[in-house]
Amino acid sequence: MSRAASPLPRATSPAALEWKKRADQWLGVPAGALLATGRAVARGVSRLLGRPAAPRTPPDDVRHVVVAKLWGIGNLAMVLPLVAAVRRRHPAARITFLTLERNRALLAGQPALDALVTVRDHGIGAPLLDLWRAARRLSREEVDLFVDCEQFLTAAGLVGRLAGARFTVGFATPRQRRPGLHDRTVPCTGDRHMALGFAALFAAAGVPTEGVASHEIALEPDAVRAVAQRFAATLPRPWVVLHPGSGDNFPGRRWPQERFAALGARVTAEFGGTLFVSGGSAEAPLVDELVATLAGHGVAATPLAGTLRLPELVAFLARADLVVSNDTGPVHLAAAVRTPVVAFYGPNSPRLYGPLGDGHHALYRPLPCSPCLTNQNGKSSRCELPLCIRRIAVDEAWQAVRAQLRLRHAPHVDALRTAPR
């Protein structure tokens, strides 16, 4: 297969991502404070003139809603069902999603959305220019409700303020200084799953969330057809996907490559089937390394780095029997299409970001210093020796994988999973 397109969007290097986080704080915190001061002065003047401001509550006459989530493919799987809830609450409203350009392919096929506004994330100048353009565009389009789903970045909240949104909602995250960005805030802490945090955020925006799915992604019909054509239904089952990367944030989340290979060899020895190794284009060397290591065990695997569009990856995961992954986006993409997951945690906690739904295994052996990646510290860690994730042994992972495959690798299950969706 040629590497013509990336299953996961082109990644920013970890160092570049850290600089962007710092730039967001250096520029965004003073700007947010300035906006907060301006709003406080305006309220004070209104009181002096005998025109106190009305209580800040979500409007009922909503004609345009903007939902913002920049980074985090896994987060999108948790936010999208809530966007559908917005549609039910405000059926006549236009719904716009503000996100990174790299997420366009995934979101373009989601039925609840009317429009996308995207921001490039490479370099410094392009993101700043795109954020300014987004604010100007949304200002012209008159936003009634702005839901900022960022846990620690200020960029999206600033766009909502500069766009003059009538009512904005966002997270109040400890140790993340984001004053004045929102009319109403919701605590963002590490003691509940992020899906529950997003649900509370939308509830604060006046959107009922009772009974809303915690994670869900609509399959793009063209992607389903493309996957069915590319991957023959006659390929031996089970289909097991190994994902050795960790996106563009903190490589310390990666379970060791040699353990992925040993696990893959055990899968093939007992169950046969077909192994795939997924990753973004930037992770192609990592994917190729694992494929080569598996070959050293006498096991063949198909590399997927750069061979599928992101919607096609989701459609492919929907047909897989099991995904074995580090704590990163494909965990939540697979869970959102009801494919079982075995996932490795350590720097991050499964309590906050574990796979949602039944039939998943989150393997976690924390040290006293774990988790070190939190929303409170901007998902930044200086750890150079992530012993927490290395404490997860191959035997432990194998028990989880074996249990899943014994449950699912049956003739009637194979027939269901090979049928086009």
C-alpha positions in Angstrom: 0.0 0.0 0.0 1.2 3.5 -0.8 1.5 6.1 1.8 -0.7 8.7 0.1 -2.8 9.9 3.0 -2.5 9.8 6.7 -4.9 7.8 8.9 -4.0 10.1 11.8 -3.4 13.8 11.0 0.1 15.0 10.6 1.6 15.4 14.0 3.4 18.3 15.6 6.6 17.3 17.2 6.4 17.1 21.0 8.8 20.0 21.4 6.8 22.2 19.0 3.6 21.3 20.8 5.1 22.4 24.1 6.1 25.7 22.6 2.6 26.2 21.4 1.2 25.5 24.8 3.6 28.1 26.3 2.7 30.6 23.6 -0.9 30.1 24.4 -0.2 31.0 28.0 2.1 33.9 27.3 -0.3 35.5 24.9 -3.7 34.2 26.0 -3.5 34.8 29.8 -2.7 38.5 29.5 -5.3 38.9 26.7 -7.9 37.1 28.8 -7.1 39.3 31.8 -7.5 42.4 29.7 -10.9 41.2 28.4 -12.0 40.4 32.0 -11.0 43.9 33.1 -12.8 45.5 30.2 -16.0 43.5 31.0 -15.8 44.4 34.7 -15.4 48.1 33.9 -18.4 47.9 31.5 -20.5 46.3 34.2 -19.4 48.9 36.7 -20.4 51.7 34.4 -23.8 50.1 33.7 -24.5 50.0 37.4 -23.5 53.6 37.9 -25.9 54.5 35.1 -28.6 52.5 36.8 -28.6 49.8 34.2 -27.3 46.7 35.9 -26.5 43.8 33.6 -29.0 41.0 33.4 -28.0 37.7 35.0 -25.7 35.7 32.7 -27.8 32.7 31.6 -27.8 30.7 28.3 -30.2 32.3 25.8 -33.3 30.5 24.6 -33.5 32.2 21.2 -30.4 30.6 19.8 -29.7 30.9 16.1 -26.0 30.1 15.9 -24.0 27.8 18.2 -20.2 27.4 18.0 -18.5 24.3 19.6 -14.7 24.6 19.9 -12.3 21.7 20.4 -8.9 22.2 18.8 -6.5 19.4 19.9 -7.4 15.8 20.8 -9.0 13.3 18.4 -10.1 11.2 21.3 -11.9 14.2 22.8 -13.8 14.7 19.6 -15.4 11.2 20.0 -16.7 12.3 23.4 -17.9 15.8 22.2 -19.7 14.8 19.0 -22.7 13.1 20.8 -23.2 16.3 22.8 -23.2 18.3 19.5 -26.1 16.2 18.4 -27.8 17.1 21.8 -27.4 20.7 20.8 -29.2 20.0 17.6 -32.1 18.5 19.6 -32.2 21.5 22.0 -31.9 24.1 19.2 -33.3 22.4 16.1 -33.3 25.6 14.0 -29.9 26.8 15.0 -26.8 26.7 12.8 -24.0 24.7 14.5 -20.4 25.5 13.7 -17.4 23.5 14.9 -14.0 25.3 15.6 -11.1 22.9 15.4 -7.7 22.3 13.8 -7.4 21.9 10.1 -6.0 18.4 10.6 -9.4 17.3 12.0 -11.4 18.5 9.0 -11.6 15.1 7.3 -13.1 13.5 10.4 -15.6 16.2 11.2 -16.7 17.0 7.6 -18.8 13.8 7.6 -20.5 14.3 10.9 -24.2 14.9 10.4 -24.9 17.2 13.3 -22.6 19.9 12.0 -23.5 22.7 9.5 -20.0 24.3 9.2 -16.4 24.0 10.1 -13.9 26.8 11.0 -10.4 25.4 11.1 -7.0 26.6 12.3 -3.6 25.5 11.1 -1.3 24.3 13.9 2.1 24.3 12.2 4.4 27.2 13.0 3.4 30.2 15.1 2.2 32.8 12.5 -0.3 30.6 10.7 -2.2 29.6 13.9 -2.4 33.2 15.1 -3.6 34.4 11.7 -6.2 31.7 11.5 -7.5 32.4 15.0 -7.9 36.1 14.2 -9.7 35.2 10.9 -11.9 32.8 12.8 -12.9 35.5 15.3 -13.6 38.0 12.5 -15.7 35.5 10.6 -17.7 34.4 13.7 -18.2 38.0 14.6 -19.9 38.6 11.3 -22.0 35.5 11.7 -23.3 36.6 15.2 -22.8 33.8 17.7 -25.4 33.3 20.3 -23.8 30.4 22.2 -20.1 29.5 22.3 -19.1 26.2 24.0 -15.3 26.0 24.6 -14.3 22.4 25.2 -10.6 23.2 25.7 -9.4 22.1 29.1 -6.4 24.4 29.5 -5.7 26.3 26.3 -7.0 29.9 26.0 -7.1 30.2 22.2 -10.6 29.0 21.6 -12.1 31.0 24.5 -10.4 34.2 23.1 -11.9 33.5 19.7 -15.4 33.4 21.4 -14.8 36.6 23.2 -13.4 38.5 20.2 -16.3 37.2 18.1 -18.7 38.9 20.6 -20.6 35.7 21.4 -23.7 36.4 23.5 -23.0 33.7 26.0 -19.9 31.5 26.4 -19.3 28.4 28.5 -15.9 26.8 29.3 -13.9 24.9 31.9 -12.4 26.4 35.1 -9.3 24.2 35.4 -7.2 24.5 38.5 -3.8 26.1 38.0 -4.8 27.2 34.4 -5.2 31.0 34.4 -8.1 31.7 32.1 -9.9 34.7 33.6 -12.7 36.5 31.8 -13.1 34.0 29.0 -16.5 32.7 29.8 -19.9 33.8 31.2 -20.3 30.4 33.0 -17.6 27.9 33.9 -17.6 24.2 34.9 -14.9 22.7 37.1 -12.4 20.5 35.3 -10.7 18.2 37.7 -9.1 14.8 37.6 -11.6 12.9 39.7 -14.1 12.1 36.9 -13.9 10.9 33.3 -13.5 13.6 30.7 -16.7 12.5 29.0 -18.6 13.5 32.2 -16.8 16.8 32.2 -17.9 17.5 28.7 -21.5 16.6 29.5 -21.4 19.0 32.5 -20.1 21.7 30.2 -23.0 21.3 27.7 -25.5 21.1 30.6 -24.2 24.5 31.8 -24.8 25.8 28.3 -28.5 24.9 28.7 -28.3 21.7 26.7 -30.0 18.6 28.3 -27.4 15.7 28.4 -29.5 13.1 30.1 -29.4 9.9 28.0 -26.8 11.3 25.6 -24.1 8.8 24.5 -20.8 9.3 26.1 -18.8 8.6 22.9 -19.9 8.1 19.3 -18.7 8.8 15.8 -20.8 8.5 12.6 -19.2 6.4 9.9 -18.7 8.2 6.6 -20.4 6.0 3.9 -17.6 6.7 1.3 -15.0 5.6 4.0 -16.9 2.4 4.7 -17.0 1.5 1.0 -13.3 2.3 0.6 -12.3 0.1 3.5 -14.5 -2.7 2.3 -12.8 -2.5 -1.1 -9.3 -2.3 0.3 -9.4 -5.0 3.0 -10.8 -8.2 1.7 -13.3 -9.9 3.9 -11.4 -13.1 3.4 -8.4 -11.9 5.3 -8.0 -14.4 8.2 -9.7 -13.4 11.4 -9.3 -12.1 14.1 -8.1 -8.6 12.9 -5.9 -7.2 15.6 -4.6 -3.6 15.4 -1.5 -2.6 17.3 -1.0 1.1 17.8 2.5 1.8 19.2 2.5 5.6 18.9 1.2 8.3 21.2 0.4 11.2 18.9 2.2 14.5 19.3 2.1 14.8 23.1 4.7 13.1 25.4 6.3 9.9 24.0 6.5 8.6 27.6 3.0 7.2 27.1 4.4 4.5 24.8 4.5 0.9 25.9 7.9 -0.6 24.8 8.1 -1.7 21.2 9.5 -5.1 21.9 6.6 -5.9 24.2 4.1 -5.0 21.4 6.0 -7.4 19.2 6.0 -10.2 21.8 2.3 -9.7 22.3 1.6 -9.8 18.6 3.6 -13.0 18.3 1.4 -14.6 21.0 -1.8 -13.5 19.2 -0.6 -15.1 16.0 0.6 -18.3 17.6 -2.7 -19.0 19.4 -5.3 -17.3 17.1 -3.8 -16.9 13.7 -5.6 -14.0 12.1 -4.2 -10.8 10.7 -2.1 -8.2 12.4 -2.1 -4.5 11.5 0.1 -1.7 12.9 -1.5 1.8 12.8 0.0 5.2 13.2 0.1 8.7 11.7 2.4 9.6 8.8 4.9 11.1 11.2 4.9 7.8 13.1 5.8 5.7 10.0 9.3 5.0 11.3 7.8 3.7 14.6 5.3 1.6 12.7 8.0 0.2 10.4 10.2 -0.6 13.4 7.4 -2.7 15.0 6.6 -4.4 11.7 10.3 -5.3 11.4 10.5 -6.5 15.0 7.4 -8.7 14.5 9.1 -10.1 11.4 12.0 -11.1 13.6 9.5 -13.2 15.6 8.4 -14.8 12.3 5.1 -12.8 12.3 3.8 -10.7 9.4 1.9 -7.5 10.0 0.4 -4.9 7.6 1.6 -1.3 8.3 -1.1 1.3 8.1 0.9 4.5 8.7 -0.2 7.0 6.0 -2.4 4.6 4.0 -5.9 5.7 5.1 -7.8 9.0 5.5 -8.9 9.6 9.1 -12.6 8.7 8.3 -11.3 5.5 6.7 -9.3 4.7 9.8 -12.5 4.9 11.9 -14.4 2.7 9.4 -11.5 0.2 9.5 -11.5 0.2 13.3 -15.2 -0.6 13.2 -14.4 -3.8 11.3 -11.5 -4.8 13.5 -11.8 -7.4 16.3 -9.5 -5.8 18.8 -7.3 -2.6 19.1 -4.3 -2.7 21.3 -3.0 0.8 21.9 -1.2 3.3 24.0 -3.2 6.0 25.6 -4.0 8.1 22.5 -6.7 8.9 20.0 -7.4 5.4 18.5 -8.4 4.2 21.9 -11.5 6.5 21.8 -12.1 6.1 18.1 -12.3 2.4 18.5 -14.5 2.6 21.5 -16.8 5.0 19.7 -17.5 2.4 17.0 -17.8 -0.4 19.6 -14.6 -2.2 18.9 -12.9 -3.7 22.0 -9.7 -2.0 23.2 -6.8 -3.0 25.4 -5.0 0.2 26.3 -1.9 1.1 28.3 -1.9 3.9 30.9 0.7 5.3 33.3 1.5 9.0 32.7 -2.2 9.5 32.2 -5.0 7.9 34.3 -7.8 5.7 32.8 -10.0 7.3 35.4 -9.9 10.5 33.3 -9.3 9.0 29.8 -10.0 5.3 29.8 -11.9 3.7 27.0 -15.6 4.0 27.5 -18.2 1.3 27.2 -18.2 -2.4 27.9 -15.6 -5.0 27.0 -12.5 -2.9 27.3 -9.3 -3.3 29.4 -7.4 -0.4 30.7 -4.0 -1.6 32.1 -2.6 0.8 34.7 0.1 0.3 37.3 0.7 3.7 38.7 3.7 5.0 40.7 3.3 7.6 43.4 4.2 10.2 40.7 1.5 9.0 38.3 -0.4 10.5 36.7 2.0 13.2 35.6 -0.1 14.3 32.6 -3.1 16.2 33.8 -5.3 19.1 32.6 -4.0 21.0 35.6 -0.4 21.0 34.3 -1.4 21.5 30.7 -0.7 17.8 29.8 3.0 18.5 30.1 5.5 16.1 31.7 9.3 16.3 32.2 9.6 12.6 33.0 12.4 11.0 31.2 12.0 7.5 32.6 8.3 6.5 32.5 8.5 3.4 34.7 4.8 3.5 35.3 3.9 2.3 31.8 6.9 -0.1 31.8 5.5 -1.9 34.8 2.8 -3.4 32.6 4.2 -6.8 31.7 3.6 -8.7 28.4 1.9 -11.5 30.4 -0.6 -9.1 31.9 -1.4 -7.6 28.5 -1.7 -11.1 27.0 -4.3 -12.1 29.5 -6.5 -9.2 28.6 -6.0 -9.7 24.9 -6.5 -13.4 25.1 -9.8 -12.9 27.0 -11.1 -10.5 24.4 -10.2 -12.7 21.5 -11.6 -15.9 23.1 -14.9 -14.0 23.6 -15.0 -12.5 20.1 -13.2 -15.0 17.8 -16.2 -17.2 17.1 -17.8 -18.0 13.7 -21.0 -16.0 14.3 -18.9 -13.0 15.5 -16.6 -13.2 12.5 -19.6 -13.2 10.1 -21.0 -10.1 11.8 -17.7 -8.2 11.7 -16.9 -8.9 8.1 -20.3 -7.7 6.9 -20.2 -4.2 5.4 -21.6 -1.4 7.6 
